[in-house]
Amino acid sequence: MAVSGTKERIDGALQGWSEITSQSHRFGGIESCLGRREIGHVHGDSLVDLPFRKKVRNEMVTAGRAAPHILPDSGWVSVYLRQASDVDSAIELLRFSLEIAKDEDCETG
């Protein structure tokens, strides 16, 4: 069961991060990006998918912070939004994905 107001809570958090842009995601939902790099996308009020390197993905899944994505050989994870604390976790992981993207931009820029 989806959590009511999820989209508004996540949108509110993302709007506070001035460097983030949002647009339609090619598989539905809304993706958030730092420049051209996606930090994650939201599917309605029920699911957030986030990209990480496989090592980080494995750590997230092992720690129970996220579930494996439907594409198991990718670095993506999924956060199913079943209760309010899941929304908080998804926002934390979006922020973590943003910080990783910023750090990697600094390393390559």
C-alpha positions in Angstrom: 0.0 0.0 0.0 1.4 3.4 -1.0 1.9 6.2 1.6 -0.4 9.2 1.1 1.5 12.4 0.3 4.7 10.7 -0.7 5.1 12.6 -4.0 4.7 16.0 -2.2 7.2 15.0 0.6 9.9 13.9 -1.9 9.2 16.8 -4.2 9.6 19.2 -1.3 12.9 17.7 -0.3 14.2 17.8 -3.9 13.2 21.4 -4.4 15.4 22.4 -1.5 18.4 21.0 -3.4 19.0 23.9 -5.8 21.3 21.9 -8.2 18.6 19.3 -8.9 16.4 19.3 -12.0 13.4 17.0 -12.6 11.9 15.6 -15.7 9.8 12.7 -17.0 11.5 9.4 -16.7 11.6 7.2 -19.8 10.0 4.3 -17.9 7.4 6.4 -16.2 7.5 8.6 -13.1 9.8 11.6 -12.5 13.6 11.5 -12.5 15.8 13.9 -10.6 19.2 14.8 -12.1 22.4 16.6 -11.2 23.4 18.0 -14.6 22.9 15.0 -17.0 23.3 12.4 -14.3 20.2 10.8 -12.8 20.3 10.5 -9.0 17.0 8.5 -8.9 13.4 8.4 -10.0 10.0 8.2 -8.3 7.2 6.0 -9.5 4.0 7.6 -8.1 3.6 7.1 -4.3 4.9 3.6 -4.2 8.5 3.2 -5.4 11.8 5.1 -5.7 14.7 3.6 -7.8 18.3 4.8 -7.3 21.5 4.2 -9.2 24.7 3.2 -7.3 27.9 1.4 -8.1 27.4 -2.3 -7.5 29.5 -2.3 -4.4 27.3 0.4 -2.8 24.2 -1.4 -4.0 25.3 -4.6 -2.4 26.0 -2.7 0.9 22.5 -1.1 0.8 20.8 -4.4 0.2 22.8 -6.2 2.8 22.0 -3.5 5.4 18.3 -3.6 4.5 18.3 0.0 3.4 17.0 -0.9 0.0 15.8 -3.8 -2.1 17.5 -5.2 -5.2 16.2 -3.5 -8.4 14.2 -5.5 -10.9 17.4 -5.5 -13.0 19.5 -7.6 -10.7 22.9 -7.2 -12.5 22.7 -3.4 -12.4 23.8 -1.1 -9.6 20.2 0.1 -9.1 18.2 -0.4 -5.9 14.6 0.1 -5.1 12.9 1.6 -2.1 9.2 0.5 -1.7 7.2 3.1 0.0 4.9 1.2 2.3 5.1 3.4 5.4 6.2 7.0 6.3 9.7 5.8 7.4 10.2 4.3 3.9 9.7 7.8 2.5 12.3 9.2 4.9 14.7 6.5 3.9 14.1 7.2 0.2 14.9 10.9 0.7 18.1 10.0 2.6 19.2 7.7 -0.2 18.4 10.3 -2.9 20.6 12.7 -0.9 23.3 10.1 -0.7 23.1 9.5 -4.4 23.4 13.3 -5.0 26.5 13.5 -2.8 28.1 10.6 -4.6 27.3 12.3 -8.0 28.8 15.6 -6.7 32.0 13.8 -5.5 32.4 11.9 -8.7 32.0 15.1 -10.7 34.7 16.7 -8.7 37.0 13.7 -9.3 36.5 13.8 -13.1 36.0 17.6 -13.5 
